[in-house]
Amino acid sequence: MRILLVCPQENIPRSSESYPSGALLLLGSMLHERGHEVLLLQMISDGVDAAGVGEHARKFKPDIVGITMNTYQTRSSREVSRAIKQISKQILVVAGGPHPSALKIEALRQFPDIDVVVEGEGEEMFMEIAEGRSFAQIPGIIYGDTMNAPRQFIQDFDYIPYPNLDLIGGRKGMKRFQGPYPGGPMPSMFIMASRGCFGQCKFCNTPVFWGSRVRTRKPEAVVNEIAWLYRMYGMREIYFQDDTFNANKRWAETVLNLIIEKGLNKDIFYRICFRVNKALITHDLLQLAKRANVWMIFYGTENGNQEMLKDMGKNITIEEIERSFRMTHEIGIKTTTSFLIGNIGETRKTAYDSIALAKRLKPYCVGFSLVIPFPGTVLRDEMIAKGHLLQGDYDRYGADQCVIRTDALTPDELVKLRTYATCSMLLQPSNMEFIFSARNIFGVRTKLRVLKEILKHKLKVG
């Protein structure tokens, strides 16, 4: 079959992106391996709009179009599916990703030009659709008024092939992607060595899509993929996109030891996401990460107030956060972290607690984001019940949009607090290296604009 895979533009259009869509790249690799003809479009990096996707479709003449969709991509997904159906009603449009997986059958009502939703991990379901299997015999898909029985999560996903980067133009095509933020060695590529997260964070939709049990790949398979990416495409950085790389500490140690044993710590740098719980972070693990050439660790901090952390379902303490950052810096690994502004119970004081903690932690890079109540999350249900959700139109959702309030703060106040927090950190001595290490002109312009606002004293929040 001829299959067109599309990663849409975001609701608030962007001009660049870090990586190609992991979901589509892996799916496309599987389809290609089984003899299907695949065309993969990244609307942002390819610089095409919905009409442009339609033109590609006219020339390619696909039998199936697959669209991956998160909540930031609803408008573009709707436009793309409409453009495809205007070409031919016979083209089957299939959507997957966190957003339709959470909405389930409601997704088909909100996106009338989408024929099928694959719920959760979509590789096996999409393969069965492409093979022509009867919809009634495919667990996990949703079509018409029918929602088939849920599909079990993939337990052994080592059979999924390595990402075929030739689908996006190989080494030359990878130059369109700027790598993760903050910038590191290039070229950079991601790996998912595990799926799922045992955390119970109310704001997170990972359990909806990947499940709440962590499933790991064989350490040897992970390290072999790293070696292949280096050999075939010259990758200088590998970003482990696992939600919690150290969820299974013994497994994490095995992967890091294999990286060292195979000499993959000499020319390749790594960035990893760790959890701060004392049982999972030890001095020995961090030393091992350093030996494996891990140059950056991301810790999800999210708030600087202990009661807020408890209410958010984070199951971590301020003490554990500070301990992890202190040990990581002592060993010589850079840190990056994130904070959320606007969770239920947020006040001016709790927001200032977050800013104060961020300053004490002294990360290389820190991001403050406005809370987005994603469908399928506990947070969204609670905000609806409290009347805190002010915008139900997903097309208006974006990384810089405030669609909520709290009992104490209006949307405008939340936006100002977020901007103030960002600017406060840009003036910290610990952040100077990051500020002056911008890898591209966009980063430089952004930082200079924010610093200009600070100097003009426009960012007072009272």
Phi and psi in degrees as a GROMACS rama.xvg file:
@    title "Ramachandran Plot"
@    xaxis  label "Phi"
@    yaxis  label "Psi"
@TYPE xy
-101.014  122.084  ARG-2
-127.69  123.846  ILE-3
-101.374  124.345  LEU-4
-111.068  132.266  LEU-5
-128.302  127.455  VAL-6
-103.099  112.166  CYS-7
-71.013  166.608  PRO-8
-70.209  164.821  GLN-9
-90.9228  162.694  GLU-10
-58.1816  -39.4909  ASN-11
-102.633  101.939  ILE-12
-53.9787  140.506  PRO-13
-115.804  158.742  ARG-14
-107.537  -8.19283  SER-15
-148.172  160.56  SER-16
-146.29  158.202  GLU-17
-72.0943  -48.9279  SER-18
-142.121  161.521  TYR-19
-66.9009  160.04  PRO-20
-61.3201  119.771  SER-21
-63.8961  -40.7361  GLY-22
-61.1714  -46.9846  ALA-23
-72.6423  -34.6189  LEU-24
-65.3087  -43.8018  LEU-25
-68.4781  -42.3916  LEU-26
-63.2524  -44.9272  LEU-27
-61.3639  -37.1371  GLY-28
-65.0166  -41.5424  SER-29
-64.1867  -45.2806  MET-30
-63.1198  -43.0564  LEU-31
-63.5672  -40.9079  HIS-32
-62.0181  -29.7777  GLU-33
-96.1791  13.2547  ARG-34
96.3352  2.64049  GLY-35
-81.3094  152.172  HIS-36
-91.9209  123.37  GLU-37
-121.902  134.585  VAL-38
-122.203  124.103  LEU-39
-113.36  123.016  LEU-40
-113.979  126.926  LEU-41
-104.247  102.328  GLN-42
-59.1805  -34.6526  MET-43
-70.7611  -58.4348  ILE-44
-72.8459  -26.5887  SER-45
-82.168  -11.3412  ASP-46
65.9629  38.9004  GLY-47
-119.249  146.811  VAL-48
-99.0088  -172.404  ASP-49
-60.976  -38.7417  ALA-50
-63.305  -38.0641  ALA-51
-64.9685  -38.8233  GLY-52
-61.8008  -40.8784  VAL-53
-60.115  -40.8445  GLY-54
-64.2679  -41.7418  GLU-55
-60.6851  -40.3795  HIS-56
-66.2583  -38.7378  ALA-57
-60.0764  -39.8362  ARG-58
-77.7272  -38.7227  LYS-59
-80.2253  -29.0681  PHE-60
54.918  63.0004  LYS-61
-74.4191  151.427  PRO-62
-85.2744  -34.4343  ASP-63
-133.689  141.364  ILE-64
-118.255  126.094  VAL-65
-108.986  130.603  GLY-66
-120.709  127.176  ILE-67
-94.9918  139.923  THR-68
-143.762  124.153  MET-69
-107.313  179.488  ASN-70
-67.5468  -20.3407  THR-71
-81.113  -3.34889  TYR-72
-118.958  19.8644  GLN-73
-67.6452  -43.5924  THR-74
-62.807  -49.1929  ARG-75
-64.1444  -37.9119  SER-76
-62.4285  -39.8528  SER-77
-65.0699  -43.0909  ARG-78
-66.4083  -39.1599  GLU-79
-66.9529  -47.0126  VAL-80
-63.1234  -36.1028  SER-81
-65.5493  -43.4264  ARG-82
-62.3055  -36.7317  ALA-83
-67.0218  -44.6884  ILE-84
-68.6892  -25.0256  LYS-85
-70.0027  -24.6765  GLN-86
-77.01  -48.178  ILE-87
-162  128.141  SER-88
-68.0549  -15.6412  LYS-89
-80.7656  -14.889  GLN-90
-73.1439  126.516  ILE-91
-81.7146  123.428  LEU-92
-105.92  120.088  VAL-93
-117.624  132.554  VAL-94
-120.004  142.716  ALA-95
-142.43  -177.982  GLY-96
112.75  174.899  GLY-97
-59.7757  -38.6209  PRO-98
-69.2746  -57.2739  HIS-99
-65.3888  -28.1378  PRO-100
-64.0327  -36.2354  SER-101
-76.3375  -38.2886  ALA-102
-76.9313  -24.3816  LEU-103
55.8999  -127.009  LYS-104
-66.3966  -24.4554  ILE-105
-62.3491  -28.5824  GLU-106
-60.433  -36.8689  ALA-107
-68.8433  -28.2723  LEU-108
-76.7253  -37.4564  ARG-109
-78.3552  -22.7778  GLN-110
-126.189  81.1031  PHE-111
-64.4116  -17.2032  PRO-112
-93.8278  4.16507  ASP-113
-95.6654  130.712  ILE-114
-90.9588  -37.0744  ASP-115
-139.119  139.177  VAL-116
-111.117  131.195  VAL-117
-100.825  122.642  VAL-118
-92.1597  122.589  GLU-119
79.8562  -146.862  GLY-120
-59.2338  118.347  GLU-121
-99.9583  -5.30375  GLY-122
-56.4878  -53.922  GLU-123
-67.2221  -39.581  GLU-124
-63.5548  -44.666  MET-125
-65.7296  -38.6046  PHE-126
-60.8185  -41.0494  MET-127
-68.5507  -35.5234  GLU-128
-63.4492  -46.0174  ILE-129
-64.5074  -28.1482  ALA-130
-80.4048  -4.36917  GLU-131
85.8984  15.8324  GLY-132
-66.8246  147.473  ARG-133
-59.7417  134.702  SER-134
-54.8412  -37.1265  PHE-135
-62.8482  -19.3954  ALA-136
-101.511  10.3298  GLN-137
-112.39  100.182  ILE-138
-61.126  141.662  PRO-139
95.4867  -6.48657  GLY-140
-100.312  158.223  ILE-141
-128.142  129.829  ILE-142
-153.09  144.055  TYR-143
55.1668  -125.739  GLY-144
-102.914  16.8031  ASP-145
-109.57  130.623  THR-146
-120.038  104.742  MET-147
-65.1224  164.485  ASN-148
-56.7416  145.668  ALA-149
-58.574  152.06  PRO-150
-97.7874  143.357  ARG-151
-69.2247  145.208  GLN-152
-64.6697  148.366  PHE-153
-67.4802  122.465  ILE-154
-88.2797  -34.9106  GLN-155
-123.969  98.7785  ASP-156
-106.399  24.1105  PHE-157
-71.1229  -16.1282  ASP-158
-75.1925  -16.8308  TYR-159
-66.7466  129.079  ILE-160
-67.2676  163.419  PRO-161
-62.4521  153.012  TYR-162
-64.4542  124.405  PRO-163
-84.3647  91.8599  ASN-164
-69.7095  -11.4478  LEU-165
-64.3873  -20.443  ASP-166
-65.9441  -21.2421  LEU-167
-117.114  19.245  ILE-168
98.7761  11.9502  GLY-169
63.3271  -145.087  GLY-170
-59.6104  -42.1221  ARG-171
-65.0758  -42.3704  LYS-172
-65.6758  -32.1719  GLY-173
-66.2779  -19.4459  MET-174
-67.1752  -15.719  LYS-175
-70.7862  -20.1301  ARG-176
-101.444  136.896  PHE-177
-91.9649  -0.479279  GLN-178
79.9048  172.146  GLY-179
-71.5277  161.828  PRO-180
-104  132.067  TYR-181
-76.8083  156.541  PRO-182
-63.0476  145.39  GLY-183
-137.052  -158.712  GLY-184
-59.7775  145.226  PRO-185
-125.885  152.047  MET-186
-73.1326  154.389  PRO-187
-124.102  145.107  SER-188
-144.098  152.77  MET-189
-96.6222  159.966  PHE-190
-138.49  140.94  ILE-191
-108.935  107.028  MET-192
-90.8367  -12.5525  ALA-193
-151.486  164.284  SER-194
-133.522  146.51  ARG-195
97.7129  162.03  GLY-196
-149.413  133.271  CYS-197
-83.2109  -5.68183  PHE-198
-64.6948  158.841  GLY-199
-122.116  34.6992  GLN-200
-62.9187  126.295  CYS-201
-66.325  -25.1586  LYS-202
-88.8293  -7.14145  PHE-203
-98.861  139.025  CYS-204
-104.425  10.6366  ASN-205
-57.2137  -46.2574  THR-206
-60.1235  -29.5462  PRO-207
-62.9707  -38.7097  VAL-208
-95.5129  -47.9368  PHE-209
-100.883  -14.6584  TRP-210
93.5989  165.842  GLY-211
-98.8935  3.12986  SER-212
-109.935  130.783  ARG-213
-78.3202  123.712  VAL-214
-113.235  123.403  ARG-215
-106.375  149.581  THR-216
-80.7  163.603  ARG-217
-65.4331  131.586  LYS-218
-51.9734  -40.1968  PRO-219
-62.42  -38.8995  GLU-220
-66.2646  -38.6012  ALA-221
-62.8423  -48.7361  VAL-222
-69.445  -34.1481  VAL-223
-64.1212  -36.0499  ASN-224
-66.9502  -39.5579  GLU-225
-59.0919  -48  ILE-226
-60.5211  -39.3363  ALA-227
-65.6568  -43.7181  TRP-228
-62.9966  -36.4134  LEU-229
-70.3942  -44.121  TYR-230
-70.0046  -42.8554  ARG-231
-83.163  -36.6355  MET-232
-125.963  3.83463  TYR-233
66.7027  30.9051  GLY-234
-63.1648  132.434  MET-235
-103.684  -15.3606  ARG-236
-137.065  138.864  GLU-237
-119.702  126.846  ILE-238
-107.254  112.096  TYR-239
-76.551  110.293  PHE-240
-89.4964  13.2202  GLN-241
-59.7491  141.3  ASP-242
-59.8644  -40.3868  ASP-243
-144.178  95.8562  THR-244
-63.7434  -30.2708  PHE-245
-99.1395  22.1956  ASN-246
-58.7644  -39.1144  ALA-247
-113.158  97.7842  ASN-248
-61.9935  -39.6619  LYS-249
-64.7846  -41.5134  ARG-250
-62.5173  -44.7764  TRP-251
-59.7546  -42.6308  ALA-252
-63.0718  -38.1279  GLU-253
-63.9749  -44.4746  THR-254
-61.3076  -47.3524  VAL-255
-63.611  -40.6774  LEU-256
-63.4527  -39.3606  ASN-257
-66.4204  -37.4291  LEU-258
-57.7745  -43.3676  ILE-259
-68.5827  -46.6283  ILE-260
-59.932  -36.3636  GLU-261
-89.5269  4.60863  LYS-262
72.1656  18.9065  GLY-263
-84.9852  10.7487  LEU-264
-102.949  7.67196  ASN-265
-92.1143  -47.0507  LYS-266
-112.75  -1.43492  ASP-267
-119.727  135.502  ILE-268
-104.616  156.128  PHE-269
-132.579  145.927  TYR-270
-126.855  143.456  ARG-271
-140.051  151.745  ILE-272
-102.816  118.572  CYS-273
-113.93  156.109  PHE-274
-102.063  148.885  ARG-275
-89.471  -5.8687  VAL-276
-53.9635  137.936  ASN-277
-55.2168  -36.0539  LYS-278
-68.2519  -18.9458  ALA-279
-106.749  -24.3162  LEU-280
-110.468  119.885  ILE-281
-129.52  162.357  THR-282
-61.1596  -39.5188  HIS-283
-64.5161  -40.516  ASP-284
-64.0975  -42.1994  LEU-285
-67.0068  -38.6736  LEU-286
-63.3964  -39.8527  GLN-287
-63.5397  -42.0164  LEU-288
-60.6992  -41.1904  ALA-289
-62.1034  -43.5871  LYS-290
-64.714  -30.84  ARG-291
-79.4046  0.809259  ALA-292
75.2361  31.7793  ASN-293
-72.7844  119.11  VAL-294
-101.472  -17.5219  TRP-295
-147.166  137.121  MET-296
-121.541  131.446  ILE-297
-96.3546  129.984  PHE-298
-118.166  127.995  TYR-299
-83.1718  96.187  GLY-300
-83.0282  -56.8314  THR-301
76.6979  -32.5552  GLU-302
-160.462  152.254  ASN-303
-104.16  11.3969  GLY-304
-116.376  126.838  ASN-305
-63.1492  -39.165  GLN-306
-65.3689  -38.0329  GLU-307
-64.4694  -43.0357  MET-308
-58.5394  -41.3891  LEU-309
-63.9848  -46.4366  LYS-310
-66.8965  -27.0374  ASP-311
-80.9563  -8.32238  MET-312
78.8623  22.6613  GLY-313
-72.1761  -31.0049  LYS-314
57.6253  40.3845  ASN-315
-137.756  163.821  ILE-316
-117.627  159.105  THR-317
-58.7779  -39.5799  ILE-318
-59.9591  -43.8861  GLU-319
-65.2672  -38.5271  GLU-320
-61.6107  -51.4844  ILE-321
-64.2519  -38.6658  GLU-322
-61.2348  -45.2362  ARG-323
-64.1214  -44.5494  SER-324
-65.0071  -42.5909  PHE-325
-60.7119  -48.3692  ARG-326
-64.453  -40.9409  MET-327
-62.8507  -43.3289  THR-328
-68.0287  -37.8996  HIS-329
-61.9423  -33.7954  GLU-330
-81.1325  -17.0636  ILE-331
98.767  24.5327  GLY-332
-106.61  136.036  ILE-333
-74.4655  154.932  LYS-334
-124.503  151.542  THR-335
-138.063  150.315  THR-336
-151.039  171.249  THR-337
-134.93  149.239  SER-338
-130.12  146.479  PHE-339
-109.925  132.935  LEU-340
-108.576  121.431  ILE-341
117.058  11.3827  GLY-342
-66.6106  162.614  ASN-343
-56.2219  130.331  ILE-344
94.3946  -4.87858  GLY-345
-64.9437  132.399  GLU-346
-128.707  176.027  THR-347
-59.9767  -39.3026  ARG-348
-64.4672  -45.6001  LYS-349
-66.5899  -33.7824  THR-350
-65.687  -41.7767  ALA-351
-65.8992  -32.5309  TYR-352
-61.1536  -39.2364  ASP-353
-65.3971  -43.1109  SER-354
-62.8339  -43.0469  ILE-355
-62.8749  -42.073  ALA-356
-65.7439  -42.2582  LEU-357
-58.0237  -39.4831  ALA-358
-67.1197  -38.5105  LYS-359
-68.6992  -34.9736  ARG-360
-70.9925  -30.305  LEU-361
55.0333  53.6453  LYS-362
-73.1443  158.649  PRO-363
-64.5526  -37.1928  TYR-364
-148.901  140.128  CYS-365
-137.795  142.231  VAL-366
-120.997  132.876  GLY-367
-108.719  123.947  PHE-368
-123.483  152.113  SER-369
-79.8266  141.349  LEU-370
-63.8373  133.935  VAL-371
-117.79  116.889  ILE-372
-79.8236  89.1978  PRO-373
-68.5722  147.308  PHE-374
-61.4393  143.525  PRO-375
90.7632  -7.08258  GLY-376
-94.595  154.808  THR-377
-62.2736  -38.4093  VAL-378
-58.2807  -43.4538  LEU-379
-61.9172  -44.5913  ARG-380
-60.8184  -42.6773  ASP-381
-67.5622  -38.5866  GLU-382
-68.5007  -37.6039  MET-383
-63.1227  -43.7004  ILE-384
-62.4359  -34.4183  ALA-385
-89.0978  -6.38862  LYS-386
76.064  23.2489  GLY-387
-90.7679  -14.1973  HIS-388
-85.4704  114.671  LEU-389
-99.4997  -12.5396  LEU-390
-137.17  116.315  GLN-391
-98.3389  -6.91078  GLY-392
-82.6205  107.291  ASP-393
-62.517  -24.8369  TYR-394
-64.2318  -16.6172  ASP-395
-95.3575  1.48643  ARG-396
-82.4271  138.068  TYR-397
-163.99  166.826  GLY-398
-60.7486  -28.6908  ALA-399
-108.775  15.1481  ASP-400
-102.394  137.565  GLN-401
-102.244  115.605  CYS-402
-115.92  13.1528  VAL-403
-136.893  171.181  ILE-404
-137.867  173.19  ARG-405
-123.101  177.274  THR-406
-61.1417  -30.2269  ASP-407
-103.663  -17.964  ALA-408
-132.66  137.269  LEU-409
-82.6454  165.721  THR-410
-55.7211  -41.8939  PRO-411
-63.1593  -39.8249  ASP-412
-67.6787  -36.6633  GLU-413
-65.2956  -41.7423  LEU-414
-62.4053  -44.2761  VAL-415
-64.6776  -39.3617  LYS-416
-64.5637  -40.4274  LEU-417
-63.8873  -43.6327  ARG-418
-65.809  -42.1037  THR-419
-61.4561  -42.8172  TYR-420
-62.0313  -45.0848  ALA-421
-60.8549  -45.9958  THR-422
-68.6154  -36.869  CYS-423
-58.9695  -40.3795  SER-424
-73.8288  -30.9053  MET-425
-65.9751  -21.1358  LEU-426
-91.8952  -2.17696  LEU-427
-75.9798  139.109  GLN-428
-54.3018  -35.9137  PRO-429
-66.3765  -16.3233  SER-430
-98.559  -4.54396  ASN-431
-62.4733  -40.9262  MET-432
-59.2988  -42.3367  GLU-433
-65.3771  -43.6119  PHE-434
-58.858  -41.7117  ILE-435
-96.3223  16.6093  PHE-436
-116.459  21.6483  SER-437
-55.3591  132.882  ALA-438
-88.7519  -16.1841  ARG-439
-144.359  165.519  ASN-440
-64.2242  -29.5895  ILE-441
-60.948  -44.8368  PHE-442
-62.2459  -42.0643  GLY-443
-62.4461  -48.2916  VAL-444
-61.3932  -42.3757  ARG-445
-60.7972  -47.5716  THR-446
-66.3818  -40.6912  LYS-447
-64.9807  -37.9858  LEU-448
-63.389  -43.5648  ARG-449
-65.4442  -42.8774  VAL-450
-62.9686  -35.7303  LEU-451
-62.8118  -40.3903  LYS-452
-63.1234  -38.8344  GLU-453
-62.7716  -47.2111  ILE-454
-63.1577  -27.5207  LEU-455
-84.0684  -2.35414  LYS-456
58.7511  37.3868  HIS-457
-90.1078  -5.12896  LYS-458
-108.764  36.6788  LEU-459
-76.809  137.454  LYS-460
-119.875  2.88841  VAL-461
